[in-house]
Structure formats: structure tokens, C-alpha cells
Amino acid sequence: MIYKFKSKAAGDVIMLQPTGDRVLGLIGKDVTPQGIIEPAQMPAAIQALADAVAADDAARSRRASGEEAREAGEDDAAAGSHDKVSLRQRVWPLVEMMKRAQAANEPITWGV
């Protein structure tokens, strides 16, 4: 499934299901094929995503430090198992959409 987030205040944002499911969970929305984020909900959603990004950045930093400290004892399959695209990169378009939608007092919908 593909999530297509829409708002009159910004261009569409498209996410694949795993990322969309994770983002919806982070902002406290049910993982459903259709939904809405009201302008009044956006500040809390933006803050929730910012908190999740900070936690993800810290985990990536710890993981990178641990990998640098180890010698090359990990096989190639395990080394490539970490996601190369950070949560920060994945949520940035939606956060920008939320900021614009909130400023214009427009909702964000998906699946409609």
C-alpha cells in the first residue's frame, strides 16, 4: 500500500506502507487506509516526529560509534541490515507539509 498525504496548503507527500505506518503510529494516528490530521493536532504531531527523529539520530550515532570501535568481525549481510535512510529524511516532507497546512489552517488527509 502507498500513503498519499494531501493538503490544499502543500504538494502531495507519498510514503510506502512501512514508513507510513510508522509515521502514523508516531503521531498517534490509527494505521488506517483513510484519515485526517486536523490543524489543531499538527503541533503535537510535529513535536512527536521531532522527538522520534532525535531518538533515531541518537541510536544511529551510538550504532556508528559501536561499528567504528569493532573490527570487521561482522559479515556483509548483517552490516547491510541497518536502514541507510534516516527517519529524519523520511519524515521531513510530511513535517514541512504539516507546517504549511497548520499556517493555512488546512487539514491533511490520506486515502480519500
Backbone as CSV, one residue per row, in Angstrom:
resi,resn,N_x,N_y,N_z,CA_x,CA_y,CA_z,C_x,C_y,C_z
1,MET,0.840,-1.175,0.000,0.000,0.000,0.000,0.892,1.248,0.000
2,ILE,0.385,2.274,-0.594,1.071,3.559,-0.631,0.191,4.586,0.068
3,TYR,0.795,5.393,0.930,0.082,6.507,1.552,0.322,7.751,0.716
4,LYS,-0.750,8.462,0.395,-0.642,9.730,-0.304,-1.289,10.789,0.582
5,PHE,-0.437,11.591,1.229,-0.911,12.655,2.107,-1.196,13.878,1.251
6,LYS,-2.384,14.477,1.464,-2.808,15.611,0.647,-3.238,16.775,1.532
7,SER,-2.985,17.976,1.043,-3.455,19.192,1.698,-3.536,20.288,0.651
8,LYS,-4.485,21.179,0.825,-4.597,22.319,-0.079,-3.428,23.286,0.101
9,ALA,-2.713,23.166,1.211,-1.630,24.095,1.533,-0.269,23.668,0.990
10,ALA,-0.166,22.442,0.467,1.145,21.944,0.025,0.949,20.846,-1.012
11,GLY,2.037,20.510,-1.676,2.018,19.395,-2.621,1.863,18.074,-1.886
12,ASP,1.481,17.042,-2.608,1.271,15.730,-2.025,2.587,15.126,-1.527
13,VAL,2.477,14.321,-0.474,3.611,13.569,0.062,3.235,12.094,-0.030
14,ILE,4.107,11.307,-0.642,3.846,9.884,-0.830,4.833,9.078,-0.002
15,MET,4.310,8.075,0.711,5.149,7.176,1.513,4.722,5.744,1.262
16,LEU,5.677,4.842,1.271,5.373,3.424,1.209,4.815,2.972,2.561
17,GLN,4.135,1.847,2.568,3.420,1.396,3.753,4.266,1.291,5.019
18,PRO,5.442,0.688,4.992,6.188,0.569,6.260,6.489,1.932,6.894
19,THR,6.910,2.883,6.097,7.211,4.218,6.622,5.936,4.928,7.039
20,GLY,4.902,4.855,6.208,3.628,5.488,6.536,3.039,4.940,7.820
21,ASP,3.070,3.620,7.984,2.561,3.002,9.214,3.331,3.513,10.434
22,ARG,4.651,3.567,10.300,5.483,4.031,11.420,5.187,5.487,11.766
23,VAL,5.079,6.330,10.754,4.822,7.751,10.981,3.456,7.949,11.631
24,LEU,2.450,7.271,11.135,1.119,7.404,11.730,1.137,6.967,13.190
25,GLY,1.830,5.895,13.486,1.940,5.447,14.870,2.653,6.468,15.743
26,LEU,3.693,7.075,15.211,4.444,8.075,15.976,3.606,9.295,16.315
27,ILE,2.697,9.679,15.427,1.890,10.875,15.685,0.561,10.541,16.369
28,GLY,0.394,9.273,16.730,-0.791,8.890,17.485,-2.039,8.645,16.657
29,LYS,-1.858,8.418,15.373,-2.994,8.137,14.494,-3.115,6.635,14.286
30,ASP,-4.346,6.182,14.098,-4.563,4.776,13.769,-4.030,4.506,12.376
31,VAL,-3.459,3.336,12.200,-2.955,2.928,10.889,-4.147,2.417,10.092
32,THR,-4.722,3.312,9.311,-5.911,3.004,8.519,-5.704,3.489,7.090
33,PRO,-6.467,2.946,6.139,-6.311,3.378,4.751,-6.734,4.827,4.508
34,GLN,-7.575,5.375,5.397,-8.017,6.757,5.250,-7.917,7.472,6.587
35,GLY,-7.652,8.760,6.533,-7.598,9.514,7.775,-7.378,10.991,7.540
36,ILE,-7.332,11.710,8.665,-7.165,13.164,8.611,-6.342,13.629,9.805
37,ILE,-5.533,14.622,9.555,-4.811,15.317,10.621,-5.344,16.746,10.606
38,GLU,-6.021,17.102,11.664,-6.599,18.451,11.769,-5.506,19.446,12.139
39,PRO,-5.659,20.716,11.747,-4.642,21.725,12.083,-4.330,21.810,13.581
40,ALA,-5.330,21.617,14.422,-5.111,21.678,15.872,-4.234,20.531,16.368
41,GLN,-4.175,19.424,15.627,-3.373,18.269,16.014,-1.920,18.374,15.524
42,MET,-1.664,19.287,14.619,-0.355,19.344,13.970,0.808,19.720,14.880
43,PRO,0.659,20.680,15.814,1.808,20.978,16.681,2.279,19.752,17.479
44,ALA,1.338,18.985,18.017,1.702,17.778,18.772,2.317,16.734,17.843
45,ALA,1.800,16.623,16.626,2.329,15.661,15.664,3.753,16.041,15.256
46,ILE,3.981,17.311,15.009,5.317,17.785,14.638,6.296,17.520,15.781
47,GLN,5.871,17.785,17.018,6.742,17.550,18.175,7.021,16.062,18.353
48,ALA,6.017,15.224,18.154,6.213,13.773,18.275,7.227,13.282,17.243
49,LEU,7.126,13.803,16.030,8.086,13.411,14.994,9.486,13.932,15.312
50,ALA,9.576,15.153,15.841,10.874,15.715,16.221,11.519,14.870,17.324
51,ASP,10.719,14.431,18.295,11.239,13.584,19.370,11.724,12.239,18.816
52,ALA,10.947,11.662,17.905,11.327,10.377,17.302,12.593,10.518,16.464
53,VAL,12.718,11.626,15.765,13.917,11.875,14.958,15.136,12.007,15.870
54,ALA,14.987,12.721,16.979,16.101,12.878,17.917,16.530,11.520,18.474
55,ALA,15.563,10.674,18.815,15.882,9.343,19.329,16.556,8.491,18.252
56,ASP,16.070,8.586,17.019,16.660,7.832,15.917,18.086,8.310,15.634
57,ASP,18.290,9.626,15.653,19.634,10.169,15.435,20.602,9.677,16.514
58,ALA,20.141,9.662,17.769,20.995,9.204,18.870,21.324,7.718,18.705
59,ALA,20.343,6.921,18.325,20.579,5.487,18.125,21.554,5.257,16.974
60,ARG,21.403,6.020,15.888,22.318,5.897,14.759,23.740,6.280,15.170
61,SER,23.849,7.315,15.978,25.163,7.762,16.431,25.826,6.685,17.300
62,ARG,25.040,6.113,18.222,25.578,5.036,19.069,25.977,3.835,18.223
63,ARG,25.135,3.494,17.247,25.422,2.350,16.382,26.688,2.607,15.565
64,ALA,26.823,3.832,15.053,28.013,4.172,14.266,29.264,4.109,15.139
65,SER,29.188,4.595,16.368,30.333,4.548,17.280,30.714,3.113,17.581
66,GLY,29.732,2.261,17.799,30.000,0.854,18.077,30.600,0.145,16.887
67,GLU,30.161,0.493,15.697,30.691,-0.137,14.487,32.126,0.294,14.231
68,GLU,32.440,1.549,14.521,33.804,2.023,14.320,34.755,1.386,15.324
69,ALA,34.253,1.126,16.533,35.104,0.559,17.579,35.408,-0.915,17.306
70,ARG,34.483,-1.607,16.635,34.680,-3.027,16.320,35.596,-3.185,15.124
71,GLU,36.262,-4.282,15.096,36.983,-4.644,13.879,35.963,-5.237,12.926
72,ALA,36.340,-5.575,11.737,35.421,-6.072,10.715,35.024,-7.517,10.988
73,GLY,34.490,-7.791,12.149,34.079,-9.138,12.527,32.648,-9.449,12.126
74,GLU,31.922,-8.488,11.596,30.526,-8.659,11.215,30.458,-9.014,9.738
75,ASP,29.612,-9.976,9.384,29.518,-10.345,7.964,28.777,-9.274,7.177
76,ASP,28.906,-9.317,5.858,28.319,-8.294,4.996,26.811,-8.219,5.103
77,ALA,26.128,-9.332,5.274,24.666,-9.331,5.371,24.213,-8.579,6.612
78,ALA,24.851,-8.811,7.737,24.483,-8.119,8.969,24.862,-6.648,8.893
79,ALA,25.971,-6.343,8.264,26.408,-4.947,8.154,25.428,-4.133,7.326
80,GLY,24.800,-4.728,6.341,23.875,-4.005,5.492,22.447,-3.998,5.995
81,SER,22.204,-4.562,7.186,20.834,-4.672,7.679,20.287,-3.375,8.243
82,HIS,21.127,-2.403,8.544,20.660,-1.128,9.077,20.133,-0.258,7.943
83,ASP,19.045,0.455,8.235,18.423,1.315,7.248,19.365,2.468,6.899
84,LYS,19.626,2.645,5.628,20.537,3.702,5.175,19.871,5.073,5.176
85,VAL,18.543,5.096,5.102,17.809,6.355,5.079,17.290,6.615,6.488
86,SER,17.652,7.755,7.040,17.274,8.060,8.425,15.802,8.451,8.523
87,LEU,15.287,8.346,9.732,13.912,8.789,9.982,13.786,10.280,9.668
88,ARG,14.819,11.038,9.981,14.813,12.482,9.683,14.527,12.726,8.195
89,GLN,15.185,11.967,7.340,14.999,12.128,5.896,13.601,11.678,5.464
90,ARG,13.092,10.646,6.102,11.792,10.110,5.707,10.631,11.022,6.115
91,VAL,10.728,11.664,7.279,9.592,12.460,7.762,9.657,13.933,7.366
92,TRP,10.808,14.405,6.901,10.948,15.825,6.600,9.854,16.357,5.664
93,PRO,9.531,15.682,4.558,8.480,16.230,3.681,7.128,16.356,4.383
94,LEU,6.782,15.390,5.224,5.497,15.457,5.923,5.508,16.546,6.987
95,VAL,6.620,16.719,7.672,6.720,17.789,8.669,6.565,19.151,7.988
96,GLU,7.223,19.326,6.851,7.078,20.587,6.110,5.631,20.789,5.663
97,MET,4.987,19.720,5.220,3.580,19.808,4.833,2.731,20.224,6.034
98,MET,2.997,19.631,7.195,2.237,19.981,8.400,2.409,21.449,8.764
99,LYS,3.632,21.950,8.671,3.879,23.358,8.991,3.082,24.271,8.063
100,ARG,3.091,23.963,6.780,2.355,24.783,5.812,0.851,24.651,6.002
101,ALA,0.395,23.442,6.244,-1.043,23.215,6.437,-1.529,23.900,7.711
102,GLN,-0.734,23.830,8.753,-1.109,24.490,10.002,-1.191,26.003,9.804
103,ALA,-0.221,26.576,9.114,-0.210,28.020,8.860,-1.423,28.443,8.039
104,ALA,-1.855,27.588,7.122,-3.018,27.893,6.275,-4.329,27.404,6.890
105,ASN,-4.248,26.772,8.069,-5.421,26.207,8.753,-6.165,25.209,7.859
106,GLU,-5.388,24.362,7.192,-5.932,23.322,6.313,-5.583,21.946,6.869
107,PRO,-6.490,20.988,6.768,-6.185,19.633,7.226,-5.302,18.890,6.250
108,ILE,-4.751,17.793,6.696,-4.027,16.849,5.831,-4.827,15.559,5.836
109,THR,-5.075,15.029,4.674,-5.831,13.784,4.565,-4.999,12.741,3.823
110,TRP,-5.381,11.492,3.978,-4.784,10.428,3.179,-5.876,9.412,2.861
111,GLY,-5.734,8.817,1.693,-6.631,7.759,1.279,-8.014,8.194,0.857
112,VAL,-8.208,9.472,0.605,-9.529,9.953,0.170,-9.442,10.587,-1.194
